[in-house]
């Protein structure tokens, strides 16, 4: 079974738009469930033990950037370089596909004003559609795993997922969404699920790229793993930018 592991970058709110990061990114990785269990989990565990002599550490972009919550040693420039080098090697070696929907919040709000859909739910609609197309016809072939975001937001996400099961998307009928994807499962980030940690690591570099900020090696790795159409083009398939 293939699993779409989701995470986000940026604030989904349309009432607060950071001029330095005016986008919201919902994205992550598609990976075979058995591979995530048998290869990703032990690989990330070994990486953490090698770098920090502990495995009860969750790879989280915000903590890595700010040298906090177990990543304080990254304040040492030499160690940070070694950490980044090994992490990039790991991300390059592991097998997964990347998919992301980037929403330019200011433009989205300008186009739809009061009718503008919550960026998280808009992104979810497009990613579920692309995931269904990637799965192809057939029952129960996929699963969506997302990060918990709090009681209220989780309830809203459940309702958005139910809406997709009832109304489908522009390209996928509701019956096909129900047939192809078994369920939406929510997990706490602190659960330390390797594939969710990798999903966290891919979304911010994508947001930076769309904004035209300088890209680093992590994005070059991510770019090569973007889901692509039959012609090999990731735009509109593995990388969706809205409004178009």
N, C-alpha and C positions, 0 to 999 in steps of 0.2 A: 504493500500500500504506500502511495505517495502522500506526504504531509506538507502542507504549507504552514510554516512557522512565521508569525507576524510580530513586528515591533514597530515603533513609531519614532519620529524625530521632529521636534518642534511642538508648538502648542496648537491644539485643534481649534481653539477659540477664534471666532471671527470678530470679537469685540476687542481683543488684544493682539496687535500685530507688531512684532519686533522688527524695526527697520533694518537691523543687522541680519535677521533670519526670517524673512516674511513668507516662509513656506512651511507647509506641513507635509511630512513624508510618512506614508504607510507602506511598509514593504517587508521583505524578509527573504527566506530561502525555501525552495522546494527540494525535498530530499526523501529518499526511500526510508521508510520507518525502521526497517531492520538495519540499514547502514547507519542511521543516526544512533541507534542503540549499540551496535557492535563496533563501530569505527569512530564516530564523532565523540561519543561519551568518553571512552578511554583515552583518546588523543588529547582532548581538552584537559582531562584529569592529569595526564602525564605532563602536559605543558605547565599547568599551575604548580605542580609539585617541583618541577625542574626550576621554575623561575622564582617561586615564593615559598617552597618547602611546605606547602599546604594545599589542600584541594577544596576546602570549604570557603571558596572565594568566587564571587560571581563577576564575570567579565561584563562591565557596564560602561559604556562610552563616557558618560558624565563623570563617573568615579575615576576612570583612567585619565581623563583630561585634567581633572582637578586634584589628582594625587591624594585621594581620600578613600576611606572604607576598605583598607587593606592594601591600597596602591601607593602608600606614602613613599615607598622606596623609589618610585618613579621620579622623584625630585632630583635624583642623581642622574645627570645627563648621560653618563656612560651606561648605566643600567637601563635607562629609558630607550636608548638606541638598541641595546641587545634585546630588550623586550619587544620592541617594534619589529626588529628583524625576524625574530623567531615566530612572532604572531603572524606576520605576513607570510612566512614560509608555510605555516600551518594552514592559513586560509587559502593559500595557493594549492596545497596538496589535497585537501579534502574535496570530495565530490558533491556538488550541489548546484542548483540553478538559482539565480537571483531575480526577483521581481519587485518592482516598486511603483507606486503612484505618487507623484509629487504635485501638490496643489499650491499654486501661487495665490495666497489668501487674499491679497489686495485686489488682484484681477478677478478672482472668483466672486468676491463681494461686490465689485463694481458691475459685473455682468448680471448678477442675479439679485442684488440688493436684499430685500427682506425675505426673498424666497430661497436664498442661498442655503444649500444643504450642508450640514455639518461635515467638515473635511474628512473626518475619520470614516463616516458612513459612505461618503462619496467614493473615497479610496477603496473601501471594502467591496463596494459593488463592482468596481472595475477589476480588482484583483481576483475576486471569486469568479467572475466571468472568464478571465484569462486562465485561471487554474482549471476550470471546467473544460475549456478548449484543449488545454495541455493533457488532461486526463483522457480525453476522448470518450466515446460512448461506452457504456457498461456500468453496472450497478456497484455502489459501495467501494469505489476505487480510491477515494481521497478523504482526507481529514484536514480541518483547519485548526491550528493551535495558536491562540493569541495570549498576550500578557494581560493579567488582571489590572484594572485601572480604578478600582474603588466601587463600592456597592451601587451607587447611582449610575455611573458610566457603564458598569458591567450589565446592569439591567437594560439600559438603552441599547447596548450592543446586542444583547439577546433579542430585543425587539427588531433591530435592524436585520439580524440574521433570519428571524422568522419572516420578515417582509420579503427577503430574497427567496425564501422557500415557497412563499405564497404567490409572489408576482414575477419572480425571475429578474432578468436583466434585458437590455436591448437586444442581445444576441443569443441568450440562453433562456429557454423556457423554464418556468418554475419546476415542472416535473423533472427536467433534466438536472437542475441543481440538486433536487432531492435524491435523484438516482446516483449521481456521480460523487457527491460528497456526503459522507456518513453523518458528520456532526461538526459543530464548532465547540472546541474545548478551551477553557480558560485556566491558566496557571499563574501562580505568583512568580515574579522575577526571582525571588530568593530561593525558589525551588532548585535552581542550579541546573536547568535542562540545557544541555550543550547546544542543541539546535536553536533554542530561543536566544542563547547568548550570542551565537553567530548572527542571528537575525538583527540583534541590537547593533552589532559591529558594522553591518552593511548600510544601514539607512542614513546615517549622518553624512558619510562621504558622498552619497548620491545627492543629498540636499545641497551640499557645498558645490558639487559639480554643476547642478542646474542653475545655481546662483552665480556661476562664473568665478567662484573663488579658486585659488590655486589648488590643484589636485596633488595628492601624494601617492605613494606606491599602493596603499590599500585600495584606492579607487581603481587603479589600473588592474588590479587583481579582480575586483568586483565587476568591472566592465567586461572582462573576458568571460565571466560566468552569467551574464544577463541572459535571460530567456530570449530566444530569437524566433523570427518567423521562418518560413521555408526558404526565403531568400537570404537568410543570415542577418537580417536587420533587427536590432533590439527595440527600436523606437516604436511605440504603440503596442509592443508585446511584453518585453521585459522591463521597459522604462516608459511609463505613461506620464505625461506632463499636462496638467489642466490649469486653466482653460487651454484648449488647443489653439 
